Amino acid sequence: MHEFSICQSVLEQVEQMTRRHHARRATRIILSVGPLSGVVDTLLQRAFDVLRLGSVAETAVLDIHTPAVVVACPSCKKESRVPTNRLVCPNCQQWQTTLVSGDELMLLRIEFAANTLSVNSHSVENEHV
Ligand SMILES: [Zn+2]
């Protein structure tokens, strides 16, 4: 499945970024998945649920944002939000529009766990005393 390979490359990036930030693990991954990207967000979520196991994102939350579909019109020079299935300029009905956004697949943000683990393990030890 197409979504699995996409998710795999996202997790590789997350893994790299986590190492670069000297963090232990990622807690939140925010993706922007355009309605015209060809990626089904529910399948991406399912792929993530499988692939995150054993990775730095094992306990991370995946947030998928859906950006609006925007086209630029060569005739009236306007940029407009349009429905996914109708990429026509709503201003002048020109159909030879250029897609400005809507087909992107982007890693917007990764959040990392703070390094507070030593504090936590200390309080656990106290409970056993
Ligand atoms: Zn137009």
Backbone and ligand atoms as CSV (ligand in chain L), in Angstrom:
chain,resi,resn,atom,element,x,y,z
A,1,MET,N,N,0.841,-1.198,0.000
A,1,MET,CA,C,0.000,0.000,0.000
A,1,MET,C,C,0.884,1.260,0.000
A,2,HIS,N,N,0.506,2.191,-0.834
A,2,HIS,CA,C,1.120,3.486,-1.050
A,2,HIS,C,C,1.300,4.267,0.274
A,3,GLU,N,N,0.280,4.242,1.134
A,3,GLU,CA,C,0.343,4.975,2.403
A,3,GLU,C,C,1.421,4.420,3.340
A,4,PHE,N,N,1.691,3.110,3.234
A,4,PHE,CA,C,2.713,2.514,4.097
A,4,PHE,C,C,4.095,3.066,3.773
A,5,SER,N,N,4.417,3.188,2.483
A,5,SER,CA,C,5.744,3.688,2.117
A,5,SER,C,C,5.878,5.175,2.460
A,6,ILE,N,N,4.780,5.910,2.348
A,6,ILE,CA,C,4.806,7.329,2.731
A,6,ILE,C,C,5.041,7.457,4.233
A,7,CYS,N,N,4.307,6.633,4.984
A,7,CYS,CA,C,4.431,6.659,6.435
A,7,CYS,C,C,5.848,6.262,6.860
A,8,GLN,N,N,6.419,5.297,6.141
A,8,GLN,CA,C,7.776,4.855,6.431
A,8,GLN,C,C,8.773,6.005,6.269
A,9,SER,N,N,8.632,6.779,5.199
A,9,SER,CA,C,9.578,7.877,4.983
A,9,SER,C,C,9.335,9.016,5.980
A,10,VAL,N,N,8.081,9.197,6.391
A,10,VAL,CA,C,7.793,10.194,7.430
A,10,VAL,C,C,8.484,9.791,8.730
A,11,LEU,N,N,8.356,8.502,9.082
A,11,LEU,CA,C,8.959,8.028,10.327
A,11,LEU,C,C,10.486,8.089,10.290
A,12,GLU,N,N,11.067,7.890,9.099
A,12,GLU,CA,C,12.523,8.041,8.961
A,12,GLU,C,C,12.937,9.481,9.265
A,13,GLN,N,N,12.162,10.430,8.750
A,13,GLN,CA,C,12.446,11.844,9.028
A,13,GLN,C,C,12.294,12.157,10.515
A,14,VAL,N,N,11.235,11.596,11.107
A,14,VAL,CA,C,10.982,11.815,12.534
A,14,VAL,C,C,12.141,11.255,13.359
A,15,GLU,N,N,12.595,10.076,12.964
A,15,GLU,CA,C,13.709,9.416,13.653
A,15,GLU,C,C,14.974,10.292,13.600
A,16,GLN,N,N,15.253,10.817,12.416
A,16,GLN,CA,C,16.420,11.702,12.220
A,16,GLN,C,C,16.315,12.966,13.066
A,17,MET,N,N,15.121,13.584,13.037
A,17,MET,CA,C,14.911,14.832,13.771
A,17,MET,C,C,15.012,14.599,15.276
A,18,THR,N,N,14.496,13.469,15.731
A,18,THR,CA,C,14.536,13.155,17.157
A,18,THR,C,C,15.979,13.036,17.617
A,19,ARG,N,N,16.808,12.366,16.784
A,19,ARG,CA,C,18.227,12.211,17.103
A,19,ARG,C,C,18.928,13.572,17.089
A,20,ARG,N,N,18.590,14.378,16.086
A,20,ARG,CA,C,19.228,15.694,15.960
A,20,ARG,C,C,18.903,16.593,17.155
A,21,HIS,N,N,17.717,16.425,17.728
A,21,HIS,CA,C,17.316,17.244,18.877
A,21,HIS,C,C,17.708,16.595,20.196
A,22,HIS,N,N,18.425,15.477,20.125
A,22,HIS,CA,C,18.841,14.728,21.310
A,22,HIS,C,C,17.648,14.410,22.207
A,23,ALA,N,N,16.510,14.169,21.580
A,23,ALA,CA,C,15.304,13.826,22.341
A,23,ALA,C,C,15.196,12.306,22.420
A,24,ARG,N,N,14.421,11.849,23.389
A,24,ARG,CA,C,14.247,10.424,23.588
A,24,ARG,C,C,13.199,9.880,22.611
A,25,ARG,N,N,12.137,10.640,22.459
A,25,ARG,CA,C,11.064,10.178,21.586
A,25,ARG,C,C,10.213,11.353,21.112
A,26,ALA,N,N,9.486,11.109,20.049
A,26,ALA,CA,C,8.558,12.112,19.522
A,26,ALA,C,C,7.204,11.900,20.176
A,27,THR,N,N,6.500,12.995,20.476
A,27,THR,CA,C,5.192,12.879,21.130
A,27,THR,C,C,4.048,13.248,20.194
A,28,ARG,N,N,4.355,14.076,19.197
A,28,ARG,CA,C,3.311,14.480,18.259
A,28,ARG,C,C,3.912,14.748,16.891
A,29,ILE,N,N,3.239,14.245,15.869
A,29,ILE,CA,C,3.687,14.453,14.498
A,29,ILE,C,C,2.522,15.102,13.757
A,30,ILE,N,N,2.777,16.264,13.164
A,30,ILE,CA,C,1.706,16.961,12.453
A,30,ILE,C,C,2.017,16.984,10.959
A,31,LEU,N,N,1.112,16.380,10.198
A,31,LEU,CA,C,1.271,16.293,8.754
A,31,LEU,C,C,0.195,17.123,8.078
A,32,SER,N,N,0.551,17.681,6.929
A,32,SER,CA,C,-0.426,18.340,6.087
A,32,SER,C,C,-0.636,17.453,4.868
A,33,VAL,N,N,-1.858,16.948,4.718
A,33,VAL,CA,C,-2.154,16.041,3.605
A,33,VAL,C,C,-3.229,16.678,2.735
A,34,GLY,N,N,-2.849,17.174,1.580
A,34,GLY,CA,C,-3.785,17.829,0.666
A,34,GLY,C,C,-4.818,16.855,0.137
A,35,PRO,N,N,-6.064,17.345,-0.093
A,35,PRO,CA,C,-7.119,16.469,-0.610
A,35,PRO,C,C,-6.770,15.881,-1.984
A,36,LEU,N,N,-5.851,16.524,-2.700
A,36,LEU,CA,C,-5.472,16.035,-4.026
A,36,LEU,C,C,-4.112,15.337,-4.026
A,37,SER,N,N,-3.594,15.037,-2.853
A,37,SER,CA,C,-2.274,14.407,-2.762
A,37,SER,C,C,-2.313,12.935,-3.142
A,38,GLY,N,N,-3.511,12.366,-3.190
A,38,GLY,CA,C,-3.629,10.944,-3.508
A,38,GLY,C,C,-3.437,10.070,-2.289
A,39,VAL,N,N,-3.272,10.702,-1.123
A,39,VAL,CA,C,-3.075,9.956,0.111
A,39,VAL,C,C,-4.389,9.955,0.903
A,40,VAL,N,N,-4.807,8.780,1.313
A,40,VAL,CA,C,-6.021,8.660,2.111
A,40,VAL,C,C,-5.627,8.746,3.580
A,41,ASP,N,N,-6.139,9.771,4.278
A,41,ASP,CA,C,-5.670,10.007,5.647
A,41,ASP,C,C,-5.983,8.850,6.611
A,42,THR,N,N,-7.115,8.172,6.406
A,42,THR,CA,C,-7.442,7.045,7.298
A,42,THR,C,C,-6.459,5.885,7.092
A,43,LEU,N,N,-6.030,5.681,5.846
A,43,LEU,CA,C,-5.050,4.618,5.566
A,43,LEU,C,C,-3.681,5.007,6.109
A,44,LEU,N,N,-3.375,6.294,6.045
A,44,LEU,CA,C,-2.109,6.789,6.571
A,44,LEU,C,C,-2.069,6.597,8.088
A,45,GLN,N,N,-3.191,6.879,8.721
A,45,GLN,CA,C,-3.306,6.696,10.169
A,45,GLN,C,C,-3.128,5.219,10.541
A,46,ARG,N,N,-3.729,4.336,9.736
A,46,ARG,CA,C,-3.631,2.902,10.001
A,46,ARG,C,C,-2.187,2.416,9.826
A,47,ALA,N,N,-1.528,2.924,8.780
A,47,ALA,CA,C,-0.125,2.574,8.531
A,47,ALA,C,C,0.744,3.044,9.697
A,48,PHE,N,N,0.441,4.237,10.198
A,48,PHE,CA,C,1.188,4.803,11.315
A,48,PHE,C,C,1.035,3.935,12.574
A,49,ASP,N,N,-0.188,3.460,12.817
A,49,ASP,CA,C,-0.455,2.625,13.996
A,49,ASP,C,C,0.380,1.345,13.986
A,50,VAL,N,N,0.699,0.850,12.799
A,50,VAL,CA,C,1.503,-0.369,12.668
A,50,VAL,C,C,2.995,-0.032,12.724
A,51,LEU,N,N,3.395,0.964,11.945
A,51,LEU,CA,C,4.823,1.249,11.753
A,51,LEU,C,C,5.484,1.952,12.939
A,52,ARG,N,N,4.688,2.628,13.767
A,52,ARG,CA,C,5.286,3.351,14.890
A,52,ARG,C,C,5.828,2.412,15.975
A,53,LEU,N,N,5.315,1.176,16.010
A,53,LEU,CA,C,5.736,0.229,17.038
A,53,LEU,C,C,7.246,0.002,16.971
A,54,GLY,N,N,7.913,0.214,18.081
A,54,GLY,CA,C,9.355,0.027,18.135
A,54,GLY,C,C,10.151,1.220,17.636
A,55,SER,N,N,9.465,2.272,17.174
A,55,SER,CA,C,10.179,3.463,16.695
A,55,SER,C,C,10.160,4.538,17.787
A,56,VAL,N,N,10.828,5.652,17.529
A,56,VAL,CA,C,10.827,6.773,18.492
A,56,VAL,C,C,9.442,7.410,18.588
A,57,ALA,N,N,8.570,7.051,17.650
A,57,ALA,CA,C,7.222,7.622,17.630
A,57,ALA,C,C,6.185,6.631,18.157
A,58,GLU,N,N,6.650,5.630,18.872
A,58,GLU,CA,C,5.745,4.574,19.349
A,58,GLU,C,C,4.539,5.122,20.114
A,59,THR,N,N,4.772,6.153,20.950
A,59,THR,CA,C,3.671,6.696,21.747
A,59,THR,C,C,3.195,8.047,21.212
A,60,ALA,N,N,3.637,8.393,20.025
A,60,ALA,CA,C,3.295,9.705,19.457
A,60,ALA,C,C,1.877,9.726,18.895
A,61,VAL,N,N,1.335,10.933,18.836
A,61,VAL,CA,C,0.022,11.161,18.244
A,61,VAL,C,C,0.254,11.676,16.824
A,62,LEU,N,N,-0.498,11.154,15.879
A,62,LEU,CA,C,-0.405,11.646,14.512
A,62,LEU,C,C,-1.581,12.578,14.253
A,63,ASP,N,N,-1.267,13.837,13.938
A,63,ASP,CA,C,-2.292,14.830,13.598
A,63,ASP,C,C,-2.240,15.066,12.098
A,64,ILE,N,N,-3.350,14.881,11.431
A,64,ILE,CA,C,-3.372,15.121,9.989
A,64,ILE,C,C,-4.220,16.348,9.688
A,65,HIS,N,N,-3.572,17.364,9.136
A,65,HIS,CA,C,-4.280,18.578,8.736
A,65,HIS,C,C,-4.636,18.493,7.250
A,66,THR,N,N,-5.795,19.014,6.909
A,66,THR,CA,C,-6.217,19.015,5.506
A,66,THR,C,C,-6.265,20.450,5.004
A,67,PRO,N,N,-5.299,20.843,4.176
A,67,PRO,CA,C,-5.311,22.214,3.656
A,67,PRO,C,C,-6.381,22.388,2.579
A,68,ALA,N,N,-6.782,23.618,2.344
A,68,ALA,CA,C,-7.780,23.925,1.310
A,68,ALA,C,C,-7.164,23.755,-0.080
A,69,VAL,N,N,-8.014,23.474,-1.049
A,69,VAL,CA,C,-7.574,23.422,-2.444
A,69,VAL,C,C,-7.689,24.842,-3.007
A,70,VAL,N,N,-6.552,25.368,-3.499
A,70,VAL,CA,C,-6.516,26.736,-4.023
A,70,VAL,C,C,-5.951,26.712,-5.438
A,71,VAL,N,N,-6.627,27.415,-6.347
A,71,VAL,CA,C,-6.119,27.516,-7.716
A,71,VAL,C,C,-5.816,28.976,-8.065
A,72,ALA,N,N,-4.854,29.162,-8.961
A,72,ALA,CA,C,-4.540,30.487,-9.492
A,72,ALA,C,C,-5.055,30.533,-10.924
A,73,CYS,N,N,-5.673,31.662,-11.249
A,73,CYS,CA,C,-6.274,31.802,-12.575
A,73,CYS,C,C,-5.364,32.647,-13.470
A,74,PRO,N,N,-5.031,32.157,-14.685
A,74,PRO,CA,C,-4.173,32.930,-15.591
A,74,PRO,C,C,-4.923,34.095,-16.250
A,75,SER,N,N,-6.247,34.053,-16.277
A,75,SER,CA,C,-7.026,35.110,-16.937
A,75,SER,C,C,-7.265,36.311,-16.037
A,76,CYS,N,N,-7.830,36.067,-14.849
A,76,CYS,CA,C,-8.168,37.190,-13.968
A,76,CYS,C,C,-7.160,37.362,-12.842
A,77,LYS,N,N,-6.133,36.500,-12.827
A,77,LYS,CA,C,-5.022,36.593,-11.857
A,77,LYS,C,C,-5.443,36.423,-10.400
A,78,LYS,N,N,-6.621,35.864,-10.181
A,78,LYS,CA,C,-7.064,35.667,-8.811
A,78,LYS,C,C,-6.710,34.263,-8.317
A,79,GLU,N,N,-6.523,34.180,-7.008
A,79,GLU,CA,C,-6.367,32.876,-6.374
A,79,GLU,C,C,-7.626,32.597,-5.575
A,80,SER,N,N,-8.202,31.426,-5.748
A,80,SER,CA,C,-9.456,31.121,-5.067
A,80,SER,C,C,-9.472,29.718,-4.497
A,81,ARG,N,N,-10.209,29.580,-3.416
A,81,ARG,CA,C,-10.469,28.258,-2.847
A,81,ARG,C,C,-11.554,27.608,-3.680
A,82,VAL,N,N,-11.336,26.374,-4.059
A,82,VAL,CA,C,-12.327,25.674,-4.882
A,82,VAL,C,C,-12.596,24.283,-4.296
A,83,PRO,N,N,-13.725,23.679,-4.682
A,83,PRO,CA,C,-13.960,22.301,-4.244
A,83,PRO,C,C,-12.961,21.349,-4.905
A,84,THR,N,N,-12.691,20.248,-4.223
A,84,THR,CA,C,-11.710,19.262,-4.696
A,84,THR,C,C,-12.011,18.752,-6.105
A,85,ASN,N,N,-13.295,18.655,-6.430
A,85,ASN,CA,C,-13.669,18.053,-7.724
A,85,ASN,C,C,-13.963,19.087,-8.804
A,86,ARG,N,N,-13.651,20.372,-8.544
A,86,ARG,CA,C,-13.967,21.390,-9.551
A,86,ARG,C,C,-12.902,22.491,-9.513
A,87,LEU,N,N,-11.819,22.278,-10.254
A,87,LEU,CA,C,-10.680,23.199,-10.209
A,87,LEU,C,C,-10.842,24.313,-11.233
A,88,VAL,N,N,-11.989,24.971,-11.195
A,88,VAL,CA,C,-12.323,26.034,-12.146
A,88,VAL,C,C,-12.324,27.366,-11.400
A,89,CYS,N,N,-11.840,28.424,-12.044
A,89,CYS,CA,C,-11.841,29.741,-11.403
A,89,CYS,C,C,-13.278,30.171,-11.135
A,90,PRO,N,N,-13.641,30.409,-9.859
A,90,PRO,CA,C,-15.020,30.799,-9.552
A,90,PRO,C,C,-15.327,32.228,-9.993
A,91,ASN,N,N,-14.303,32.995,-10.308
A,91,ASN,CA,C,-14.474,34.390,-10.684
A,91,ASN,C,C,-14.834,34.546,-12.167
A,92,CYS,N,N,-14.110,33.822,-13.045
A,92,CYS,CA,C,-14.336,33.989,-14.484
A,92,CYS,C,C,-14.571,32.672,-15.224
A,93,GLN,N,N,-14.674,31.581,-14.474
A,93,GLN,CA,C,-14.976,30.266,-15.050
A,93,GLN,C,C,-13.850,29.685,-15.917
A,94,GLN,N,N,-12.687,30.283,-15.881
A,94,GLN,CA,C,-11.524,29.734,-16.586
A,94,GLN,C,C,-11.201,28.358,-15.995
A,95,TRP,N,N,-11.038,27.363,-16.868
A,95,TRP,CA,C,-10.759,26.015,-16.335
A,95,TRP,C,C,-9.282,25.674,-16.405
A,96,GLN,N,N,-8.474,26.472,-17.132
A,96,GLN,CA,C,-7.038,26.178,-17.202
A,96,GLN,C,C,-6.302,26.849,-16.048
A,97,THR,N,N,-6.645,26.432,-14.851
A,97,THR,CA,C,-6.061,27.038,-13.662
A,97,THR,C,C,-4.809,26.284,-13.224
A,98,THR,N,N,-4.016,26.935,-12.382
A,98,THR,CA,C,-2.826,26.304,-11.813
A,98,THR,C,C,-3.099,26.027,-10.341
A,99,LEU,N,N,-2.757,24.826,-9.921
A,99,LEU,CA,C,-2.976,24.457,-8.534
A,99,LEU,C,C,-1.935,25.144,-7.645
A,100,VAL,N,N,-2.391,25.902,-6.650
A,100,VAL,CA,C,-1.493,26.584,-5.711
A,100,VAL,C,C,-1.263,25.711,-4.481
A,101,SER,N,N,-2.341,25.154,-3.965
A,101,SER,CA,C,-2.201,24.208,-2.863
A,101,SER,C,C,-3.331,23.198,-2.903
A,102,GLY,N,N,-3.094,22.066,-2.252
A,102,GLY,CA,C,-4.121,21.026,-2.231
A,102,GLY,C,C,-3.560,19.655,-2.551
A,103,ASP,N,N,-2.344,19.625,-3.162
A,103,ASP,CA,C,-1.764,18.320,-3.483
A,103,ASP,C,C,-0.500,18.051,-2.667
A,104,GLU,N,N,-0.272,18.869,-1.627
A,104,GLU,CA,C,0.956,18.725,-0.866
A,104,GLU,C,C,0.865,17.632,0.201
A,105,LEU,N,N,2.019,17.108,0.517
A,105,LEU,CA,C,2.149,16.160,1.612
A,105,LEU,C,C,3.372,16.635,2.380
A,106,MET,N,N,3.126,17.245,3.524
A,106,MET,CA,C,4.222,17.888,4.249
A,106,MET,C,C,4.247,17.520,5.713
A,107,LEU,N,N,5.457,17.400,6.201
A,107,LEU,CA,C,5.659,17.219,7.624
A,107,LEU,C,C,5.734,18.620,8.219
A,108,LEU,N,N,4.684,19.030,8.935
A,108,LEU,CA,C,4.612,20.412,9.417
A,108,LEU,C,C,5.396,20.610,10.708
A,109,ARG,N,N,5.324,19.615,11.601
A,109,ARG,CA,C,5.862,19.843,12.927
A,109,ARG,C,C,6.043,18.520,13.661
A,110,ILE,N,N,7.086,18.443,14.455
A,110,ILE,CA,C,7.280,17.288,15.317
A,110,ILE,C,C,7.485,17.822,16.730
A,111,GLU,N,N,6.813,17.226,17.697
A,111,GLU,CA,C,7.037,17.601,19.088
A,111,GLU,C,C,7.762,16.468,19.789
A,112,PHE,N,N,8.657,16.825,20.681
A,112,PHE,CA,C,9.475,15.826,21.367
A,112,PHE,C,C,9.170,15.802,22.854
A,113,ALA,N,N,9.447,14.667,23.445
A,113,ALA,CA,C,9.282,14.537,24.889
A,113,ALA,C,C,10.398,15.310,25.574
A,114,ALA,N,N,10.054,16.010,26.633
A,114,ALA,CA,C,11.064,16.717,27.415
A,114,ALA,C,C,11.874,15.690,28.196
A,115,ASN,N,N,13.118,16.048,28.483
A,115,ASN,CA,C,13.981,15.090,29.176
A,115,ASN,C,C,13.755,15.105,30.687
A,116,THR,N,N,12.600,14.636,31.114
A,116,THR,CA,C,12.249,14.656,32.534
A,116,THR,C,C,12.218,13.241,33.105
A,117,LEU,N,N,12.733,12.301,32.343
A,117,LEU,CA,C,12.626,10.894,32.728
A,117,LEU,C,C,13.340,10.581,34.041
A,118,SER,N,N,14.498,11.233,34.297
A,118,SER,CA,C,15.242,10.961,35.523
A,118,SER,C,C,14.435,11.394,36.753
A,119,VAL,N,N,13.696,12.494,36.627
A,119,VAL,CA,C,12.848,12.989,37.716
A,119,VAL,C,C,11.749,11.971,38.028
A,120,ASN,N,N,11.131,11.452,36.969
A,120,ASN,CA,C,10.058,10.470,37.145
A,120,ASN,C,C,10.540,9.206,37.837
A,121,SER,N,N,11.686,8.685,37.395
A,121,SER,CA,C,12.157,7.414,37.963
A,121,SER,C,C,12.536,7.591,39.427
A,122,HIS,N,N,12.961,8.829,39.766
A,122,HIS,CA,C,13.304,9.125,41.153
A,122,HIS,C,C,12.062,9.025,42.054
A,123,SER,N,N,10.942,9.621,41.613
A,123,SER,CA,C,9.727,9.586,42.438
A,123,SER,C,C,9.178,8.173,42.543
A,124,VAL,N,N,9.371,7.367,41.526
A,124,VAL,CA,C,8.914,5.963,41.576
A,124,VAL,C,C,9.702,5.217,42.656
A,125,GLU,N,N,11.006,5.437,42.704
A,125,GLU,CA,C,11.842,4.780,43.715
A,125,GLU,C,C,11.373,5.133,45.131
A,126,ASN,N,N,10.969,6.383,45.326
A,126,ASN,CA,C,10.497,6.825,46.635
A,126,ASN,C,C,9.253,6.071,47.096
A,127,GLU,N,N,8.377,5.763,46.140
A,127,GLU,CA,C,7.139,5.068,46.480
A,127,GLU,C,C,7.389,3.676,47.047
A,128,HIS,N,N,8.520,3.085,46.626
A,128,HIS,CA,C,8.828,1.723,47.067
A,128,HIS,C,C,9.469,1.688,48.457
A,129,VAL,N,N,9.908,2.850,48.937
A,129,VAL,CA,C,10.604,2.895,50.234
A,129,VAL,C,C,9.583,2.749,51.368
L,1,ZN,ZN,ZN,-10.346,33.721,-13.290
